[in-house]
Amino acid sequence: MNKKALIPIIVITSAILTLTSCSNKTNVKFNFETKFEQSEGFETATYDEIVTFYEQLAAEYPTISVYDMQKTDSGERLQLVTYNPNRTFESEFSGERDKALILINNGIHPGESDGIDASMMLMRDLAEGKTTSPSNTIVAVIPVYNIGGALNRNSSTRTNQNGPKEYGFRGNARNYDLNRDFIKTDTKNALAFTNLFRTVKPDVFIDNHVSNGADYQYTLTHLFTQHNKLGGPLSDYLHTSLMPQLEDSLAQKKWDITPYVNVFNSTPEKGFSQFKDSPRYSTGYTTLYNTLGMMVETHMLKPYKQRVEGTYELMKSMIYIVDADAQKIITKRKENFNHFKVGGNYPITWAVDTTQNSTLSFKGYEGTFIDSDITGKKRLKYDREKPFTKEVSYQNYFKPTNTVTIPEKYIIPKGYWNVIDRLKQNKIKMTTATKDTLIEATVYHIADFKTRQSPYEGHYLHYNTTVNSSKENTLVKKGDVTVETNQEGMRYLLETLEPAATDSFFNWNFFDTILQQKEGFSPYVWEDKAKELLENNPTLNKEFQEKRNNEPDFSESWYAQLDWLHKNSPNYEQAHLRYPIIRVGG
């Protein structure tokens, strides 16, 4: 693809800002009617058409700018398009801006292209004055996040979906599902997003998707970040103000909307729970920086035209709500950054609170289980000739199941450059030790964990991790990295560096080398040394004999006995199961 030098394009990396080209406007008027509109709602634009559309839009209207960000796995740079009537570079990217900023993400799954087409029309209509311009809000759009998937077009892989005619593929250029990669950042896409997100620092984030799952009457569903997990002043604002305002605004425009229907091969009228967006997902990640996040989930079986138009109206409603509440949102975000403090408690795992629930007036279709003509077993069948409106239980309250005390700092051994690099990408402030120093710190040892038995996004993910902690005098070596938790990225640090957190770096296999014992013993050699160990340690000998008497399986296994003694001897390596990142203070 040859990009024409039509507009000022700024390449933004973690280190430099460079103006790369100049405007070269032609006399030929570009047709800003999208492919979606030209095809009467049956087709979506190709990636090249999307790029050209936005570059031409920026060339025609000074309120639109296109920025080139870091490269993705496809080799193409991630693009950011902004609408800002009062444009200066500082007003868009300064952390002290006086306007709210909405970031809209599209094409994380390019087969779910509704937001791609809706955003093109929205940005054009804002630029052309066809829709009211926000006065307190900058609108920023990622036209296509998964560029590699968008370039891999087909017309068959979205088995459940009603249009468009052709679309991109869910996997990126390396076949990653990017909506599982925001914390682990295995892809250049995720690294580019991190850099973009931490540069723009949005107040509100919208991620456009298409749902799978049950059948029902709604075209639109919303998946707001879980309000209890968000915490602080923003939690109440999202739950009791922002979400109801959006629902009311769409209802006035005759667009019904309901929370994301979180069921699989079941019927919604039995009730369902809110989706818990852990930090591997887009809104789970953006929550770590106190950004109000939501996913739009249009219904897969509705006509494509209807889905795109609904997405357009939802985004337009959200812009107006945020514009009216801009200063309130900016203030509450600042307050949320001060909600969690050193020495306080921070929840790292969550579960549905079954003691609380909401009631939805839900518009569905009657679903029954009938005999399958293929398998001979029961299958689910919805009858669209039998719509209903019923009260449905919706479990949208969560409670912490594990909390940690927020430390003053974490210290990361310099050898774990893969962790340090990810912290740098997130613009985490850190210092480097200039000399070896002995300090008292809290050290974790991995007590237990479970592991998925099949691969998941390039990993064998751990879960249900537990740790034992102890105070130790620990040597911090020259070159090791210290990160203070009292900074903007506090929540990111806690969610990644606490091993028991759902999407911790430990659970994503960053520390699997500590799970394997590197040094062992030859039984015939250790037998004699173990005998000497027991003779010289009466307390250990007593504990060993009691274990043999009380645990038949242990007493029947000669190897288990020798191994237990080895693990309780000075010969046992200290690194085995010892989590290398230490906690200080708090």
Secondary structure as UniProt FT lines:
FT   STRAND          9..12
FT   STRAND          17..19
FT   HELIX           35..38
FT   TURN            39..40
FT   HELIX           47..60
FT   TURN            62..63
FT   STRAND          64..71
FT   TURN            73..74
FT   STRAND          77..83
FT   HELIX           89..93
FT   TURN            95..96
FT   STRAND          100..105
FT   TURN            110..111
FT   HELIX           114..128
FT   STRAND          137..142
FT   HELIX           147..151
FT   TURN            159..160
FT   TURN            173..174
FT   HELIX           178..180
FT   TURN            182..184
FT   HELIX           188..200
FT   STRAND          204..210
FT   STRAND          220..224
FT   HELIX           227..230
FT   HELIX           232..237
FT   HELIX           238..242
FT   HELIX           243..252
FT   TURN            253..254
FT   STRAND          257..259
FT   HELIX           268..270
FT   STRAND          272..273
FT   TURN            279..280
FT   HELIX           282..287
FT   TURN            288..290
FT   STRAND          292..298
FT   TURN            300..301
FT   HELIX           304..324
FT   HELIX           326..337
FT   TURN            338..339
FT   TURN            342..343
FT   STRAND          345..352
FT   TURN            354..355
FT   STRAND          358..371
FT   TURN            373..375
FT   STRAND          378..395
FT   STRAND          398..405
FT   STRAND          409..412
FT   TURN            414..415
FT   HELIX           417..425
FT   TURN            426..427
FT   STRAND          431..432
FT   STRAND          437..451
FT   TURN            457..458
FT   STRAND          462..476
FT   TURN            478..479
FT   STRAND          481..484
FT   TURN            488..489
FT   HELIX           490..497
FT   TURN            499..500
FT   TURN            502..503
FT   TURN            505..511
FT   HELIX           512..515
FT   HELIX           523..536
FT   HELIX           538..550
FT   HELIX           552..556
FT   HELIX           558..567
FT   TURN            570..571
FT   TURN            574..577
FT   STRAND          582..584
//
